[in-house]
């Protein structure tokens, strides 16, 4: 049975903004290894559209960026959306997040990531998130999309780790 994990970079005050958190080399390597080790990923529409950047080749990329792109492209993806009509390579468009996550959880082993706070909130309400990984960056945004898009579930801290120069990852499971 797969473990469903929601983890993202966020500010100290709990907001997500992919444009505000440039990872250092250590954190970027961590994300390459993380994505390379996943069984699959489930994306909300907005996060998927942001990540589609990695589907295209960019000649100016470093070897590390090419490694990340290769890992992301290999990863089977399910995209939850009612507005998209098509998705890119190695992706499947779905509408019912709960049904697809329940099926993936039964049919696969390993880790399946959830990407997007609104999607994660709907899966939290259904009791389907097994682990939350919060990657705190030393930035205060004051506004934006919160990591927890709705009521916060009761959680229990199971691990903490410094990654790279400035990021601390806290890992929680439902209490």
Order of alpha helices (4+ residues) and beta strands (2+ residues): beta-beta-alpha-beta-alpha-alpha-beta-beta-alpha-beta-alpha-beta-beta-beta-beta
